Amino acid sequence: MIAAQYLEYGPDIAAIPSAQARARLRAAFERLPISCIILGWDLPEPLEHACAQEASRASARLFRWQPLLAGNSAFESRPEWQVIGLSGEPAPGRPGFTFLCPNRPAATEAVLEHFRHKMHRSQYDGVFLDRIRYPSPAADPGRLLACFCPDCHRAASEQGLDLVAARRRIEVLLAAPERLSSVLQLLLDPSTDVSSDPDLTLLRAFLDFRTHSITHFVQAASGLARSEGLEVGLDCFSPCLTYMVGQDLSALSAHCTWIKIMTYGHTLAPAGLPHELLGLAQWLIGLGTAREAEALDWLAQASRRPLPPSLGLLSSQGLSPEALAAEIRCARAAGVSTLLVGIDLVDLEGITRLGPAQIAADLRAIHAEKPDGLVLAWDLWRIPLQRLETVRSIWLAP
């Protein structure tokens, strides 16, 4: 299976002529047997209709790309619905990335009602649920680890977790420099044994509570979609980062048709592996807890991934093909039944640094792990056509 994300919503979308959008899709179909188009949300109706027609002409399934817990252009989130960080303040965000708490009844009811309304579109075969997580705490766990809102206190209490006590213990952990490597280990590796440490045991209980909250919300959204006869795809962080944002791939796999993992090895933006790992490294260095080499060594041990020896190289080169292959193996080990792998193929100033040799090496490493499919990300509108030829030469090689 080859899928492609297409026309992510943005201020310039309305200016794209339908004929150009159709021609771009046709050029992609001529180069690759794309079997699924994941179409951006809230497009102008003529543009949406043209893309649906072109996907149908190519016998490709059409999925509606729908962000949920971060709001979107057609759904205005309220300040009182935001997640509350460890500091007691709402976790900061930006348009499209200001996250809502999945335990706030008013927020989830509004999100799901908006979602229900958007699903009544006959041209779609499925939905692709995006931003189904907590905000990443990587840049500053002491401020951004969330959520501690009143509704989370209520929900946690119902599950036997004292969130007041958990918050207190987490604050103590983060204030002790000698404990930060253990905190990092648990954030990046949920299999870490913490049974002999009461503080880390309570941190794990909090992190598990968050994954339960996200899974419960996704189950509700997936149920709505399936009641409309739609398949469900999920957009998830790459495995070494999922626990940090409240995603349990094993649990989520039960509520979808397939999961796409964001193995963005060269993206300096949310969900990009180098972006998130750099955030954690710079947090440690900023606290004076570790020097650059030590911080990277901690991250490599915690994530069990090979990392470049410097922050500069992590930023400029990203992760190696071997590290991306390890992410796929980890997703398989988590029990993801139908696994799609996202690969970054778009040049964006200040966000990605891609090259032909690197793209080819990444594709070969991903292909060798035999996932169930590849997702061209994000998005097809901006991917140079020559890169589709590279994908064809490697992905469809005998």
Backbone torsions as a table, in degrees:
resi	resn	phi	psi	omega
1	MET	NA	131.8	170.6
2	ILE	-121.0	125.3	177.8
3	ALA	-119.6	162.6	179.8
4	ALA	-143.1	130.6	172.2
5	GLN	-82.4	135.5	-170.5
6	TYR	-140.2	129.5	173.4
7	LEU	61.2	60.8	171.1
8	GLU	-59.4	136.1	-175.5
9	TYR	-60.0	139.4	176.5
10	GLY	-165.6	170.7	-175.8
11	PRO	-63.3	-19.6	-178.0
12	ASP	-95.3	-1.7	-174.6
13	ILE	-62.2	-43.5	-175.4
14	ALA	-61.2	-21.1	-177.8
15	ALA	-84.8	-6.9	-179.2
16	ILE	-78.0	119.9	178.0
17	PRO	-65.4	139.9	-179.6
18	SER	-56.9	-37.0	-179.2
19	ALA	-64.0	-38.5	178.4
20	GLN	-68.5	-41.4	178.8
21	ALA	-62.1	-40.9	178.6
22	ARG	-65.5	-42.6	-178.6
23	ALA	-65.0	-37.5	179.1
24	ARG	-64.3	-43.0	177.4
25	LEU	-62.5	-43.8	-178.6
26	ARG	-62.2	-40.0	177.7
27	ALA	-63.3	-37.6	178.6
28	ALA	-68.1	-43.9	179.3
29	PHE	-63.1	-31.3	178.6
30	GLU	-68.0	-26.0	-176.2
31	ARG	-97.8	-25.9	-175.8
32	LEU	-141.4	147.6	174.7
33	PRO	-81.8	69.4	-179.0
34	ILE	-73.1	123.7	-175.6
35	SER	-104.5	-3.5	-179.7
36	CYS	-150.5	127.5	173.5
37	ILE	-108.2	125.2	179.0
38	ILE	-102.6	101.2	-167.5
39	LEU	-94.5	133.7	-177.2
40	GLY	-57.6	158.8	-173.7
41	TRP	-85.9	155.2	172.2
42	ASP	54.9	40.4	175.7
43	LEU	-78.4	154.2	171.1
44	PRO	-56.6	141.4	-173.4
45	GLU	-56.1	-42.6	178.9
46	PRO	-61.8	-37.2	179.4
47	LEU	-67.9	-45.5	178.3
48	GLU	-59.9	-44.5	-178.2
49	HIS	-64.7	-41.6	-180.0
50	ALA	-63.0	-42.4	179.6
51	CYS	-66.7	-39.5	178.1
52	ALA	-62.6	-41.8	179.2
53	GLN	-63.6	-42.9	-178.1
54	GLU	-68.1	-38.3	176.4
55	ALA	-63.5	-41.6	178.4
56	SER	-63.1	-41.5	179.3
57	ARG	-58.6	-35.2	-178.8
58	ALA	-92.0	5.8	-178.4
59	SER	58.7	34.6	176.8
60	ALA	-97.8	141.5	176.7
61	ARG	-73.4	148.2	-176.8
62	LEU	-116.3	120.5	177.4
63	PHE	-111.0	139.4	174.7
64	ARG	-86.0	122.9	178.4
65	TRP	-81.9	115.3	-172.1
66	GLN	-132.5	108.9	171.4
67	PRO	-73.1	144.4	-176.1
68	LEU	-119.0	-67.4	-170.3
69	LEU	-80.4	7.9	176.2
70	ALA	-120.0	10.8	-177.2
71	GLY	69.9	178.5	177.3
72	ASN	-162.2	-174.2	-172.9
73	SER	-62.4	-25.6	-177.2
74	ALA	-106.3	3.7	-178.3
75	PHE	-133.7	111.6	-176.9
76	GLU	-90.0	117.1	178.0
77	SER	-83.9	151.6	-178.9
78	ARG	-98.0	146.3	-179.5
79	PRO	-54.9	-35.7	-177.1
80	GLU	-72.9	-6.6	177.6
81	TRP	-93.2	-7.5	-175.3
82	GLN	-66.0	154.6	174.6
83	VAL	-71.2	148.3	179.9
84	ILE	-107.6	124.0	-178.2
85	GLY	-77.3	176.2	-179.3
86	LEU	-59.8	-27.1	-179.8
87	SER	-74.5	-11.0	-176.9
88	GLY	92.5	-2.1	179.2
89	GLU	-105.8	153.6	175.4
90	PRO	-57.8	136.6	177.7
91	ALA	-64.9	125.3	-176.7
92	PRO	-65.6	154.7	178.3
93	GLY	-150.6	-166.4	175.3
94	ARG	-144.9	168.6	-176.6
95	PRO	-49.8	126.2	-178.8
96	GLY	86.4	-12.1	-178.7
97	PHE	-133.1	31.4	171.5
98	THR	-102.6	106.3	-165.1
99	PHE	-84.7	145.1	178.0
100	LEU	-100.5	149.5	-179.6
101	CYS	-81.0	127.9	-179.9
102	PRO	-71.5	-7.0	178.4
103	ASN	-100.0	0.7	177.1
104	ARG	-87.4	109.8	-175.7
105	PRO	-55.2	-43.2	-178.1
106	ALA	-63.0	-39.4	-179.2
107	ALA	-67.6	-48.8	-176.7
108	THR	-67.9	-36.1	177.1
109	GLU	-62.5	-42.0	179.7
110	ALA	-67.5	-42.5	179.5
111	VAL	-61.9	-47.1	-176.9
112	LEU	-69.8	-32.7	176.1
113	GLU	-67.3	-41.9	175.7
114	HIS	-61.4	-43.1	179.5
115	PHE	-62.4	-44.5	179.3
116	ARG	-58.5	-42.1	179.5
117	HIS	-64.0	-40.8	-176.5
118	LYS	-72.7	-20.2	-177.5
119	MET	-76.8	-13.3	-178.1
120	HIS	-80.0	61.3	177.9
121	ARG	-130.3	111.3	-169.9
122	SER	-66.6	-20.5	-174.8
123	GLN	-78.0	-6.3	-176.9
124	TYR	-94.1	141.7	174.4
125	ASP	-95.4	-21.0	-177.3
126	GLY	-164.7	177.6	176.2
127	VAL	-125.1	148.2	179.6
128	PHE	-118.9	107.1	-173.1
129	LEU	-87.7	120.1	-176.5
130	ASP	-115.5	159.3	178.6
131	ARG	53.9	52.9	177.5
132	ILE	-108.4	68.8	-173.1
133	ARG	-164.4	176.9	167.3
134	TYR	-88.3	160.5	175.0
135	PRO	-63.7	146.0	178.6
136	SER	-65.7	132.3	177.2
137	PRO	-89.7	6.6	-167.6
138	ALA	-55.6	-40.1	-175.1
139	ALA	-68.3	-26.5	-179.1
140	ASP	-169.7	82.8	-179.0
141	PRO	-55.6	-31.3	-180.0
142	GLY	-65.1	-18.6	179.9
143	ARG	-113.8	-32.3	-167.7
144	LEU	-104.4	-14.5	178.8
145	LEU	-62.2	124.0	-170.7
146	ALA	-141.2	158.4	20.2
147	CYS	-128.8	149.4	-179.4
148	PHE	-127.7	36.6	179.2
149	CYS	-78.0	166.4	179.3
150	PRO	-56.0	-36.9	-179.8
151	ASP	-69.2	-32.4	175.1
152	CYS	-68.8	-38.3	175.8
153	HIS	-58.8	-43.7	179.3
154	ARG	-64.4	-49.0	-177.6
155	ALA	-64.4	-40.2	179.6
156	ALA	-64.8	-41.5	179.2
157	SER	-60.3	-38.5	178.7
158	GLU	-64.6	-23.4	178.9
159	GLN	-99.8	8.7	176.6
160	GLY	85.1	15.7	-179.9
161	LEU	-109.5	126.1	175.4
162	ASP	-86.1	101.5	-174.6
163	LEU	-71.1	-26.8	175.7
164	VAL	-64.2	-47.1	179.4
165	ALA	-65.5	-41.2	179.8
166	ALA	-62.2	-44.1	-179.5
167	ARG	-61.3	-42.4	-179.8
168	ARG	-61.7	-45.4	-179.8
169	ARG	-65.6	-39.4	179.7
170	ILE	-64.9	-40.7	177.6
171	GLU	-61.8	-39.6	177.7
172	VAL	-64.4	-44.6	179.0
173	LEU	-58.1	-47.8	-175.6
174	LEU	-72.2	-16.6	178.7
175	ALA	-88.5	-5.4	-177.8
176	ALA	-107.5	105.2	-176.7
177	PRO	-53.4	-35.5	-176.5
178	GLU	-72.3	-11.1	-179.6
179	ARG	-98.7	-9.4	-170.8
180	LEU	-67.0	-32.2	178.3
181	SER	-66.0	-33.9	177.1
182	SER	-70.1	-39.0	176.1
183	VAL	-61.1	-46.2	179.5
184	LEU	-59.9	-42.9	179.5
185	GLN	-57.5	-44.6	-178.1
186	LEU	-71.5	-39.4	179.4
187	LEU	-59.0	-36.6	-174.8
188	LEU	-97.6	-12.7	-176.9
189	ASP	-142.5	94.7	-177.2
190	PRO	-65.9	-13.0	178.4
191	SER	-81.1	-2.6	-179.4
192	THR	-57.5	133.3	178.9
193	ASP	-81.3	115.7	-179.4
194	VAL	-121.3	14.4	-172.0
195	SER	-60.3	-25.0	-177.8
196	SER	-94.6	4.3	-176.4
197	ASP	-124.5	106.3	-177.6
198	PRO	-59.7	-36.5	-179.0
199	ASP	-66.5	-47.4	180.0
200	LEU	-69.9	-30.3	176.4
201	THR	-62.8	-39.0	178.8
202	LEU	-72.5	-35.9	174.5
203	LEU	-61.9	-43.1	178.2
204	ARG	-62.2	-41.0	179.1
205	ALA	-60.0	-39.5	177.5
206	PHE	-65.8	-45.0	-179.7
207	LEU	-65.4	-37.1	177.1
208	ASP	-67.4	-38.2	176.2
209	PHE	-58.9	-40.2	179.5
210	ARG	-66.0	-43.6	179.8
211	THR	-64.3	-36.9	176.8
212	HIS	-62.6	-40.9	-179.3
213	SER	-63.5	-43.9	179.4
214	ILE	-66.7	-44.7	-179.7
215	THR	-61.3	-41.4	179.0
216	HIS	-61.7	-41.6	178.9
217	PHE	-66.4	-45.3	179.8
218	VAL	-62.9	-38.1	177.0
219	GLN	-57.9	-42.3	179.4
220	ALA	-66.0	-45.2	179.8
221	ALA	-65.0	-41.7	179.4
222	SER	-64.3	-38.9	178.3
223	GLY	-61.3	-40.1	176.9
224	LEU	-62.1	-45.2	-178.9
225	ALA	-63.5	-44.7	-177.2
226	ARG	-67.8	-30.1	177.0
227	SER	-65.8	-19.5	176.8
228	GLU	-95.5	6.8	179.7
229	GLY	78.4	20.5	-177.0
230	LEU	-101.0	143.0	170.4
231	GLU	-75.0	163.8	-176.7
232	VAL	-131.2	124.1	170.5
233	GLY	-112.4	148.7	-179.2
234	LEU	-120.6	139.1	175.5
235	ASP	-99.9	112.2	-175.2
236	CYS	-123.5	152.8	174.6
237	PHE	-60.4	161.6	174.8
238	SER	-67.2	147.7	-167.3
239	PRO	-51.5	-38.5	-177.5
240	CYS	-71.2	-7.2	-179.4
241	LEU	-112.3	-8.7	-170.6
242	THR	-64.1	-43.3	-176.8
243	TYR	-62.1	-32.4	-178.4
244	MET	-66.7	-24.0	-179.0
245	VAL	-114.1	10.7	173.9
246	GLY	85.8	23.5	179.0
247	GLN	-110.3	127.9	176.0
248	ASP	-112.3	102.8	-174.5
249	LEU	-59.3	-38.0	-179.5
250	SER	-63.0	-47.1	-179.6
251	ALA	-69.3	-39.4	-178.2
252	LEU	-67.3	-31.2	-176.8
253	SER	-60.5	-24.1	-179.6
254	ALA	-74.4	-11.3	-173.3
255	HIS	-118.6	26.7	-178.2
256	CYS	-154.6	170.2	175.3
257	THR	-83.9	-40.1	177.8
258	TRP	-155.6	159.0	175.8
259	ILE	-119.0	132.9	170.4
260	LYS	-102.3	126.8	174.4
261	ILE	-97.9	139.5	-176.0
262	MET	-87.5	75.8	178.8
263	THR	-81.1	60.7	-178.9
264	TYR	-86.1	93.8	-173.5
265	GLY	-81.3	-3.8	-173.8
266	HIS	-139.0	26.2	-174.7
267	THR	-111.3	123.5	178.1
268	LEU	-99.7	64.3	179.8
269	ALA	-156.5	165.4	-177.7
270	PRO	-47.8	134.2	-178.1
271	ALA	85.4	-20.1	176.5
272	GLY	-64.9	132.5	-178.3
273	LEU	-57.7	-48.5	178.6
274	PRO	-64.1	-34.7	179.4
275	HIS	-61.6	-48.8	-177.1
276	GLU	-69.2	-41.6	-179.7
277	LEU	-69.6	-36.9	174.9
278	LEU	-62.6	-39.0	178.4
279	GLY	-58.9	-45.8	178.9
280	LEU	-65.4	-43.0	179.9
281	ALA	-62.5	-45.4	-179.1
282	GLN	-67.8	-31.5	174.4
283	TRP	-62.7	-47.0	179.6
284	LEU	-62.8	-43.7	-179.3
285	ILE	-66.2	-41.6	-179.9
286	GLY	-62.7	-31.1	177.9
287	LEU	-76.7	-10.5	-176.5
288	GLY	78.4	14.0	-177.0
289	THR	-79.9	-32.3	-175.7
290	ALA	-149.2	148.2	170.8
291	ARG	-80.1	171.9	-174.1
292	GLU	-55.0	-51.1	-176.9
293	ALA	-63.0	-40.5	-179.1
294	GLU	-67.7	-41.4	179.1
295	ALA	-61.3	-43.6	179.4
296	LEU	-66.7	-35.6	177.6
297	ASP	-65.6	-42.6	176.3
298	TRP	-59.0	-44.8	-179.0
299	LEU	-64.0	-41.1	179.5
300	ALA	-64.0	-41.3	179.0
301	GLN	-68.3	-43.4	-177.6
302	ALA	-66.9	-41.6	-177.8
303	SER	-84.7	-16.1	-175.5
304	ARG	58.9	38.8	179.8
305	ARG	-127.6	143.1	173.4
306	PRO	-70.1	130.7	-179.9
307	LEU	-122.9	152.4	175.5
308	PRO	-59.3	157.6	-174.3
309	PRO	-79.4	-3.5	-179.2
310	SER	-145.2	158.2	177.0
311	LEU	-63.3	-37.4	179.5
312	GLY	-60.7	-42.0	179.6
313	LEU	-72.9	-36.1	176.2
314	LEU	-61.7	-38.7	178.8
315	SER	-70.4	-45.5	-172.8
316	SER	-84.5	-32.4	-176.3
317	GLN	-106.4	-21.3	-178.1
318	GLY	71.6	-154.0	-177.7
319	LEU	-94.4	154.8	-177.9
320	SER	-77.7	161.8	174.6
321	PRO	-57.4	-34.1	179.2
322	GLU	-63.4	-38.6	178.7
323	ALA	-66.8	-39.2	178.7
324	LEU	-65.9	-38.9	177.5
325	ALA	-62.7	-38.5	178.8
326	ALA	-64.5	-34.9	177.5
327	GLU	-62.6	-40.8	179.9
328	ILE	-65.9	-43.1	178.2
329	ARG	-61.7	-37.9	179.5
330	CYS	-65.5	-40.3	177.9
331	ALA	-64.2	-40.8	177.1
332	ARG	-62.7	-43.7	-179.6
333	ALA	-63.5	-28.1	178.9
334	ALA	-74.4	-10.4	176.5
335	GLY	95.4	17.6	176.6
336	VAL	-66.2	119.4	-173.0
337	SER	-75.7	-45.0	176.9
338	THR	-121.9	108.4	-169.2
339	LEU	-111.1	121.5	172.6
340	LEU	-110.4	145.1	-176.8
341	VAL	-115.8	124.5	177.1
342	GLY	-86.7	141.0	177.7
343	ILE	-130.0	135.9	-179.7
344	ASP	-80.1	124.0	-175.5
345	LEU	-129.9	8.3	-175.4
346	VAL	-110.0	135.0	174.2
347	ASP	-85.1	118.4	177.9
348	LEU	-131.0	123.9	-176.6
349	GLU	-55.4	125.8	177.5
350	GLY	78.9	-2.7	-176.9
351	ILE	-119.8	-43.3	179.2
352	THR	-129.2	148.1	172.8
353	ARG	-132.1	99.7	-173.8
354	LEU	-115.7	153.3	177.3
355	GLY	-145.7	157.6	-175.8
356	PRO	-57.4	-45.3	-178.2
357	ALA	-65.7	-41.7	-179.9
358	GLN	-65.3	-44.2	179.4
359	ILE	-60.7	-44.6	-179.8
360	ALA	-62.9	-43.1	-179.7
361	ALA	-64.6	-41.6	178.2
362	ASP	-63.0	-45.3	-179.7
363	LEU	-60.8	-41.5	179.5
364	ARG	-64.4	-41.1	179.9
365	ALA	-66.2	-41.3	179.0
366	ILE	-66.2	-45.4	-178.7
367	HIS	-60.5	-38.2	-177.9
368	ALA	-64.7	-23.7	179.5
369	GLU	-84.2	-4.9	175.0
370	LYS	54.8	53.9	171.1
371	PRO	-68.9	171.4	-178.7
372	ASP	-78.2	-12.7	179.1
373	GLY	-177.2	171.1	179.7
374	LEU	-123.5	138.5	176.0
375	VAL	-115.1	121.0	177.4
376	LEU	-79.7	116.7	-172.5
377	ALA	-125.2	167.7	-56.9
378	TRP	-112.3	110.0	7.8
379	ASP	-139.1	179.1	-174.6
380	LEU	-56.6	-29.0	179.4
381	TRP	-57.6	-32.2	-174.4
382	ARG	-107.3	-1.8	-178.3
383	ILE	-78.3	124.3	176.4
384	PRO	-58.2	136.8	-176.3
385	LEU	-60.8	-29.9	178.4
386	GLN	-60.6	-31.2	179.4
387	ARG	-70.7	-27.8	174.1
388	LEU	-67.9	-34.5	175.4
389	GLU	-64.3	-38.6	178.0
390	THR	-63.8	-44.0	177.6
391	VAL	-58.4	-45.1	-179.0
392	ARG	-60.6	-45.1	-174.8
393	SER	-65.1	-29.2	-177.3
394	ILE	-98.0	-46.3	-173.6
395	TRP	-71.4	-31.1	-177.1
396	LEU	-104.7	13.9	178.5
397	ALA	-65.9	140.5	-179.8
398	PRO	-66.1	NA	NA
